[in-house]
Amino acid sequence: MNTTDETSELAPRLYDLVTVVSAQEEVKAAVEANHDNNQWWPLHVDDWRIRMLVAGWSTRVSYAMVDVYAEVVKKADAYGWDELINFQDSEVVELIRPIGLADARVRYLRSLETFVAMSEACGRRPVTMPADAFIEAFAAEVNGASYKVAQCAALYARGYHCGIIPVDSGMVGKLAPLLGIEVGSGTFAHERMRLLLEACAAADASRYRDLITTRGYRVTIPDQSTPTWWLHLVLIYFKRLFLNPPTSPRVCANRPACSTVLDCDHPPRRRR
């Protein structure tokens, strides 16, 4: 099946699921709290290089530690890119110690520094090159940057409404089966799912904009833009609130065969 066929088959299932889950008050509250100024990727960070750094450093930080992480982001932003890359590794470790995985995060910074320098040397502008090409290059060239990290770096560097829908491991492992799509395994599964979700969002952009209005979401979306950022957040928070262990008993075990997402007559999904 080609991508066009997959999109035409997936788009109505995705829209139906989002119609249901976007009505859940827990999802709505989380999306509204993080849409216009995201707590993980805040607007106060202006430098696209710091934004790519922060996107990588946000991985494997629990929601319980978001306030601690936010302080690290503020300090990194205050130092600025040029000062950060001139830090000794020990100084970087001290900065990121509160969020853990210090060695991996230092390697990411140093590799990102090389990526930025090489891009500038060859006239490759990461924030203006085609998104697919940027993500491919970032995932291949930056240490510790799988496709999911590359997607996050691309989105945060370019802005919330750039059309990119980052896909994390939970979306691949839990949301994809719920939608009845096969994205394979390995790191490229994140990229395959991203492309499918973005194609579906583009196909139903006006319907999603109408749904946002119908549901009364207090969010700001640029005129004529596809609401990919809103869709990403709805899916992320549905996954976190309803699909992560312990799995919600409200989610139907027969998805996608059953068109009902929540509270149907079938047995609930098993807790793990």
Order of alpha helices (4+ residues) and beta strands (2+ residues): alpha-alpha-alpha-alpha-alpha-alpha-alpha-alpha-alpha-alpha-alpha-alpha-alpha
